[in-house]
Amino acid sequence: MKKIEAIIKPFKLDEVCEALNEIGISGLTVTEVKGFGRQKGHTELYRGAEYVVDFLPKIKIEIVVLAKQVDSVIETIISSARTGKIGDGKIFVTDIEQVVRIRTGETDETAV
């Protein structure tokens, strides 16, 4: 099993979720996060004063899938989250050693 973490622009969340649902991915976790990479921050004007916003709002999506699903999930996220502009985000894939469904005690693939 693999855990896929995708950092995307907030306005792309609905589109990504719909696309994942279409390929059969129904369980995921979404977190509002802040960060920056090459996009860096930007300056804003508030009541006549200029200030720097260092960390930009992003969305982190976490999905645990079977290893054979990884490529299709990644392709789906890329195609639905890409704007072609800096700051589109990143995808990270890591190994999952064990999964347990708390309610039933099911483990590993049956718990996903």
C-alpha positions as CSV (number, residue, x, y, z in Angstrom):
1,M,0.0,0.0,0.0
2,K,1.1,3.6,-0.6
3,K,0.2,6.9,0.8
4,I,-0.2,9.7,-1.7
5,E,0.0,13.3,-0.4
6,A,-0.8,16.1,-2.9
7,I,-0.3,19.8,-2.2
8,I,-2.6,21.7,-4.5
9,K,-4.1,25.2,-5.0
10,P,-7.3,25.6,-2.9
11,F,-9.6,26.4,-5.9
12,K,-8.7,23.1,-7.5
13,L,-10.0,20.9,-4.6
14,D,-13.5,20.3,-6.0
15,E,-12.2,19.4,-9.4
16,V,-9.6,17.0,-8.0
17,C,-12.1,15.3,-5.7
18,E,-14.6,14.8,-8.6
19,A,-11.8,13.3,-10.8
20,L,-10.7,11.0,-8.0
21,N,-14.3,9.9,-7.4
22,E,-14.6,9.0,-11.1
23,I,-11.7,6.6,-10.9
24,G,-13.1,4.9,-7.8
25,I,-11.2,6.8,-5.0
26,S,-13.8,7.6,-2.3
27,G,-11.7,7.9,0.8
28,L,-9.4,10.8,1.4
29,T,-8.3,13.4,4.0
30,V,-8.2,17.1,3.2
31,T,-6.2,19.6,5.3
32,E,-5.9,23.4,4.9
33,V,-2.1,24.1,5.0
34,K,0.2,27.0,4.3
35,G,3.6,27.0,2.6
36,F,5.8,28.2,-0.2
37,G,8.3,26.9,-2.6
38,R,9.4,28.5,-5.8
39,Q,6.2,30.6,-5.8
40,K,7.5,32.4,-2.7
41,G,5.1,34.9,-1.1
42,H,3.7,38.1,-2.4
43,T,2.9,41.6,-1.1
44,E,-0.6,42.8,-0.3
45,L,-2.0,46.2,0.5
46,Y,-4.1,46.6,3.6
47,R,-5.4,50.0,4.7
48,G,-2.7,51.7,2.8
49,A,0.1,49.6,4.3
50,E,2.0,47.1,2.2
51,Y,2.9,43.8,3.9
52,V,4.5,40.5,2.7
53,V,2.5,37.3,2.8
54,D,5.2,34.6,3.2
55,F,3.1,31.5,3.4
56,L,0.4,30.9,0.8
57,P,-2.8,28.9,1.4
58,K,-2.7,25.4,0.0
59,I,-4.7,22.2,0.3
60,K,-3.1,18.9,1.3
61,I,-4.9,15.7,0.1
62,E,-3.9,12.4,1.7
63,I,-5.0,9.1,0.1
64,V,-4.0,5.5,0.9
65,V,-4.3,3.2,-2.1
66,L,-3.1,-0.2,-3.3
67,A,0.3,0.0,-5.0
68,K,-1.4,-0.9,-8.4
69,Q,-3.6,2.3,-8.1
70,V,-0.7,4.8,-7.6
71,D,-0.1,5.7,-11.2
72,S,-3.7,6.3,-12.1
73,V,-4.2,8.4,-8.9
74,I,-1.2,10.5,-9.7
75,E,-2.2,11.0,-13.3
76,T,-5.7,12.0,-12.2
77,I,-4.4,14.5,-9.7
78,I,-2.0,16.1,-12.2
79,S,-4.6,16.4,-14.9
80,S,-7.2,17.9,-12.6
81,A,-4.9,20.2,-10.5
82,R,-2.6,21.6,-13.2
83,T,-3.0,25.2,-14.2
84,G,0.4,25.5,-15.9
85,K,1.5,28.3,-13.6
86,I,4.0,28.3,-10.7
87,G,2.6,27.0,-7.4
88,D,0.5,24.2,-8.9
89,G,1.9,22.0,-6.1
90,K,3.6,18.7,-5.5
91,I,2.8,15.0,-5.0
92,F,4.6,12.7,-2.6
93,V,4.3,8.9,-2.4
94,T,5.4,6.9,0.6
95,D,5.1,3.3,1.7
96,I,2.4,2.3,4.3
97,E,3.3,-0.7,6.5
98,Q,0.0,-1.3,8.2
99,V,-3.6,0.0,8.2
100,V,-6.2,-0.8,10.8
101,R,-9.9,0.2,10.7
102,I,-10.7,1.1,14.2
103,R,-14.4,0.3,14.1
104,T,-14.1,-3.3,12.8
105,G,-10.5,-4.2,13.4
106,E,-9.9,-5.0,9.7
107,T,-6.3,-4.6,8.7
108,D,-4.3,-3.7,5.6
109,E,-6.1,-4.0,2.2
110,T,-9.5,-4.7,3.7
111,A,-9.2,-1.6,5.9
112,V,-8.5,0.7,3.0
